[in-house]
Amino acid sequence: MATAAGDRHTQWEVLRHLGIADHAAGRLDAAREHLEASVRLCRELGLPAAVAANQVGLIYIAAAQGRRDDALALAAEAYATAEACGARRIMRQVEEARIQAMAPDTDHGQK
């Protein structure tokens, strides 16, 4: 409905929540696709805090898929983005995700 209405703000939120639901269900590829689409919309809309928040999920997904280098690169980008817009809570979430991504033998939501 958001797409049909051209409501891009609602679209990015819907994509984010679909990504979260897919991640929780262990559908990591689908979760990644939804969150990456949400990130693209957030960038287009000029919502840097939302970009960084979505990237937190992408960090966990990358780690769960064994893409540690991608997870760490995402963490660096997300932290810088959150810091630049003063999103301190998201900065803490990024740091927690980075620590998890570096931890060996950690379940990152993969089923």
Secondary structure, DSSP 4 states (H G I P E B T S, - for coil): -HHHHT-HHHHHHHHHHHHHHHHHTT-HHHHHHHHHHHHHHHHHHT-HHHHHHHHHHHHHHHHHTT-HHHHHHHHHHHHHHHHHTT-HHHHHHHHHHHHHHHSTT---S--
